[in-house]
Amino acid sequence: MKQLRFLGIDDSFSGERAIVAGVVTEGNCYVEGVMVEDITVDGLDVTEKIVGMVRRSKFREQVRCIFLNGVTFGGFNVADIEEISSSLSVPVIAVMRKRPDFLAIQDALKNVGEAERRMEVIRKAGEVHEIDGVFIQFKGCGYEEAASLLKSATLKGNVPECLRLVHLVASAVIHGESRGRV
């Protein structure tokens, strides 16, 4: 019996080069596929790039949940998780190891253009919830479903396997080998 398919999305960047990558897993372990898309460092294009990348994917109809590594990519290119969820008709869960410090983020946004627009997208992601040692924001599902999807997608530890794997892929594409942890 086939399990749910999950898509993990993470970024990597160096200088002016930035990407978002996606890894599709069946359940919490079997890798089905990988995708990569260029984004703009500190740009405003990550939402449309994620939606386009998923829509073009042969896995589009199979993905039951998208997990993002936070909501900021390529510096402060902020993903609108509500827009991604509604455009693709699938739950989107942003997973973070630490509770976001919104005051520090707002202060850092002063260094990039359209700071208020970016902060509004961050706020729009909704309340931050702690589940099993990670912090999440979600759209397209309720708390109980988000908790269940998170548990189903996690092999060991507290981060969905698709996110752990995509972090390795994205950093290898940009840096030549994987580095850091999700």
BAZASE-659255 format. One record per residue (C-alpha): x, z, y; residue in one letter. Coordinates in steps of 0.001 Angstrom, whole numbers, always signed. Example, Ala and Ser with C-alpha at 12.3 -4.5 7.8 and 13.67 -1.06 7.14 Angstrom:
2
+---------+---------+---------+--------+
:       u :       w :       v : residu :
+---------+---------+---------+--------+
:  +12300 :   +7800 :   -4500 :      A :
:  +13670 :   +7140 :   -1060 :      S :
+---------+---------+---------+--------+
This chain:
182
+---------+---------+---------+--------+
:       u :       w :       v : residu :
+---------+---------+---------+--------+
:      +0 :      +0 :      +0 :      M :
:   +1349 :   -1010 :   +3412 :      K :
:   +1872 :   +1694 :   +5992 :      Q :
:   +1247 :   +1532 :   +9728 :      L :
:   +3696 :    -562 :  +11711 :      R :
:   +5304 :   +1012 :  +14760 :      F :
:   +7278 :    -562 :  +17577 :      L :
:  +10012 :   +1423 :  +19297 :      G :
:  +11299 :    +194 :  +22665 :      I :
:  +14470 :   +1337 :  +24426 :      D :
:  +16870 :     -88 :  +26961 :      D :
:  +20553 :    -402 :  +27598 :      S :
:  +22368 :   -1595 :  +30670 :      F :
:  +25797 :   -1981 :  +32188 :      S :
:  +26452 :   -3256 :  +35677 :      G :
:  +23849 :   -5913 :  +36439 :      E :
:  +22957 :   -6644 :  +32794 :      R :
:  +19963 :   -4832 :  +31335 :      A :
:  +17776 :   -5322 :  +28281 :      I :
:  +14847 :   -3788 :  +26526 :      V :
:  +14887 :   -4059 :  +22765 :      A :
:  +12195 :   -3439 :  +20191 :      G :
:  +12384 :   -2447 :  +16543 :      V :
:   +9315 :   -2757 :  +14312 :      V :
:   +9160 :    -415 :  +11350 :      T :
:   +6707 :    -118 :   +8517 :      E :
:   +5930 :   +3565 :   +8458 :      G :
:   +8839 :   +5779 :   +9334 :      N :
:  +11661 :   +3882 :   +7688 :      C :
:  +11442 :    +221 :   +6652 :      Y :
:  +12699 :   -2152 :   +9370 :      V :
:  +10500 :   -5233 :   +9732 :      E :
:  +12078 :   -6879 :  +12782 :      G :
:  +13975 :   -6700 :  +16056 :      V :
:  +13302 :   -8238 :  +19480 :      M :
:  +15230 :   -8302 :  +22776 :      V :
:  +14281 :   -9181 :  +26368 :      E :
:  +16294 :   -9189 :  +29604 :      D :
:  +15078 :   -6985 :  +32465 :      I :
:  +16273 :   -6382 :  +36016 :      T :
:  +18357 :   -3285 :  +36770 :      V :
:  +16226 :   -1106 :  +39093 :      D :
:  +13664 :   -3923 :  +39108 :      G :
:   +9910 :   -3943 :  +38806 :      L :
:   +9574 :   -6237 :  +35789 :      D :
:   +9799 :   -4046 :  +32682 :      V :
:   +6027 :   -3738 :  +32154 :      T :
:   +5451 :   -7497 :  +32152 :      E :
:   +8600 :   -8073 :  +30069 :      K :
:   +7472 :   -5589 :  +27399 :      I :
:   +3958 :   -7083 :  +27288 :      V :
:   +5365 :  -10623 :  +27052 :      G :
:   +7908 :   -9675 :  +24393 :      M :
:   +5212 :   -8094 :  +22218 :      V :
:   +2708 :  -10916 :  +22762 :      R :
:   +5285 :  -13499 :  +21620 :      R :
:   +6238 :  -11446 :  +18572 :      S :
:   +5081 :  -12410 :  +15103 :      K :
:   +4387 :   -8684 :  +14613 :      F :
:   +1884 :   -8488 :  +17494 :      R :
:   -1233 :   -8103 :  +15358 :      E :
:    +401 :   -5590 :  +13003 :      Q :
:   +1738 :   -3025 :  +15503 :      V :
:    -482 :     +72 :  +15585 :      R :
:   +1488 :   +2083 :  +18164 :      C :
:   +4274 :   +1434 :  +20652 :      I :
:   +6779 :   +4213 :  +21275 :      F :
:   +8856 :   +4033 :  +24443 :      L :
:  +12000 :   +6026 :  +25127 :      N :
:  +10580 :   +7516 :  +28334 :      G :
:   +9085 :   +5391 :  +31102 :      V :
:  +12212 :   +4340 :  +33025 :      T :
:  +14364 :   +1449 :  +31858 :      F :
:  +17421 :    -239 :  +33345 :      G :
:  +17819 :   +2517 :  +35907 :      G :
:  +14485 :   +2911 :  +37696 :      F :
:  +12560 :     -76 :  +36325 :      N :
:   +9403 :   +1931 :  +35545 :      V :
:   +7072 :    +967 :  +32689 :      A :
:   +3341 :   +1288 :  +33323 :      D :
:   +2215 :   +2665 :  +29956 :      I :
:   -1440 :   +2360 :  +30881 :      E :
:   -1014 :   -1349 :  +31642 :      E :
:    +962 :   -1943 :  +28431 :      I :
:   -1685 :    -155 :  +26357 :      S :
:   -4629 :   -1950 :  +27926 :      S :
:   -2924 :   -5381 :  +27870 :      S :
:   -2027 :   -5092 :  +24190 :      L :
:   -4965 :   -2921 :  +23009 :      S :
:   -2648 :    -482 :  +21259 :      V :
:   -1688 :   +3152 :  +21932 :      P :
:   +1547 :   +3650 :  +23876 :      V :
:   +3477 :   +6905 :  +23628 :      I :
:   +6486 :   +7671 :  +25848 :      A :
:   +8793 :  +10119 :  +24068 :      V :
:  +11379 :  +12275 :  +25862 :      M :
:  +13754 :  +14924 :  +24549 :      R :
:  +13567 :  +16892 :  +27826 :      K :
:  +10639 :  +17639 :  +30107 :      R :
:  +10905 :  +15256 :  +33070 :      P :
:  +11913 :  +16849 :  +36380 :      D :
:   +9567 :  +14964 :  +38699 :      F :
:  +11099 :  +16453 :  +41865 :      L :
:  +14570 :  +15256 :  +40851 :      A :
:  +13160 :  +11840 :  +39930 :      I :
:  +11387 :  +11548 :  +43285 :      Q :
:  +14628 :  +12479 :  +45057 :      D :
:  +16633 :   +9912 :  +43034 :      A :
:  +14068 :   +7214 :  +43791 :      L :
:  +15095 :   +7383 :  +47453 :      K :
:  +18087 :   +5258 :  +46423 :      N :
:  +15978 :   +2289 :  +45264 :      V :
:  +13333 :    +169 :  +46973 :      G :
:   +9613 :    +806 :  +46690 :      E :
:  +10141 :   +4453 :  +45756 :      A :
:   +6487 :   +5440 :  +46241 :      E :
:   +5254 :   +2547 :  +44075 :      R :
:   +7626 :   +3582 :  +41291 :      R :
:   +6631 :   +7246 :  +41585 :      M :
:   +2955 :   +6303 :  +41394 :      E :
:   +3560 :   +4472 :  +38081 :      V :
:   +5400 :   +7556 :  +36775 :      I :
:   +2494 :   +9814 :  +37809 :      R :
:      -6 :   +7368 :  +36299 :      K :
:   +1614 :   +7934 :  +32873 :      A :
:    -257 :  +11218 :  +32837 :      G :
:    +299 :  +14779 :  +31812 :      E :
:   +3418 :  +15640 :  +29829 :      V :
:   +2703 :  +17351 :  +26488 :      H :
:   +5171 :  +19090 :  +24183 :      E :
:   +4821 :  +18332 :  +20481 :      I :
:   +7311 :  +19480 :  +17844 :      D :
:  +10214 :  +19771 :  +20282 :      G :
:   +9722 :  +16489 :  +22174 :      V :
:   +7735 :  +15701 :  +25295 :      F :
:   +5239 :  +12869 :  +25376 :      I :
:   +2952 :  +10968 :  +27686 :      Q :
:    +382 :   +8655 :  +26140 :      F :
:   -2299 :   +6090 :  +26876 :      K :
:   -4764 :   +4341 :  +24587 :      G :
:   -5345 :   +7387 :  +22379 :      C :
:   -6119 :  +11075 :  +22584 :      G :
:   -3820 :  +14037 :  +22033 :      Y :
:   -4670 :  +14485 :  +18339 :      E :
:   -4097 :  +10805 :  +17556 :      E :
:    -839 :  +10806 :  +19541 :      A :
:    +377 :  +13825 :  +17561 :      A :
:    -598 :  +12172 :  +14273 :      S :
:   +1110 :   +8866 :  +15178 :      L :
:   +4256 :  +10719 :  +16258 :      L :
:   +4358 :  +12590 :  +12948 :      K :
:   +3709 :   +9416 :  +10903 :      S :
:   +6515 :   +7542 :  +12661 :      A :
:   +9144 :  +10284 :  +12280 :      T :
:  +11410 :  +10313 :   +9236 :      L :
:  +13449 :  +13400 :  +10072 :      K :
:  +14093 :  +15343 :  +13222 :      G :
:  +11515 :  +14886 :  +15972 :      N :
:  +12005 :  +11336 :  +17275 :      V :
:  +10154 :   +8378 :  +15723 :      P :
:  +12485 :   +6360 :  +13504 :      E :
:  +11683 :   +3138 :  +15356 :      C :
:  +13001 :   +4754 :  +18575 :      L :
:  +16147 :   +6036 :  +16907 :      R :
:  +16862 :   +2589 :  +15472 :      L :
:  +16098 :    +647 :  +18662 :      V :
:  +18431 :   +2903 :  +20617 :      H :
:  +21245 :   +1875 :  +18262 :      L :
:  +20361 :   -1818 :  +18596 :      V :
:  +20021 :   -1836 :  +22393 :      A :
:  +23281 :     -11 :  +23014 :      S :
:  +25135 :   -2280 :  +20569 :      A :
:  +23835 :   -5415 :  +22320 :      V :
:  +25167 :   -4225 :  +25698 :      I :
:  +28223 :   -2163 :  +24713 :      H :
:  +29345 :   -3834 :  +21486 :      G :
:  +28504 :    -786 :  +19378 :      E :
:  +25911 :   +1957 :  +19368 :      S :
:  +26476 :   +5058 :  +21441 :      R :
:  +24686 :   +8210 :  +22473 :      G :
:  +21468 :   +9510 :  +21039 :      R :
:  +17833 :   +8869 :  +21818 :      V :
+---------+---------+---------+--------+
